[in-house]
Amino acid sequence: MNLRERFEKMKPLLGNEFFNVVDKKEYEDSNSVKVVFDKNGRALYFSRSPIPYYRDSEFKKAFKHIGIYLYRRKSLMDFARMDKSNLEICENLEQLRAMENGITIGVMECNYNPIGVDTKEDLEQVRKLMEDR
């Protein structure tokens, strides 16, 4: 099932994808946004901090947010009119604005780990990949 099909089945107001983080360095990287979700694939929280936090054990598994969104038209129009929220300002993550305003975000696992260009190092990595092609 692709993201659009799952979006139609779940009926969330907003949807996006995640990737299984297997690298502890990425898990601890604040430029890598992590997501936790319920058993039905609805996002519970997004954070730049390591979540879930493994209090009594070593890192095992986490999920990286992939910044591809699907909006229902009304949700997008509503979202555009919302003021920035406290959590959004704190984490610098716009999807938290949606969640704080009651918008359900459905998530789905994807089978690729795209490179986000958030830092100068990321940009250099992408440039090198393009040169190698």
Secondary structure by P-SEA (a helix, b strand, c coil): ccaaaaaaaacccccbbbbbbccccccccccbbbbbbcccccccccccccccccccccccbbbbbccbbbbcaaaaaaaaaccccccccccccaaaaaaaabbbbbbbbbcbbbbbcccaaaaaaaaaaaaac
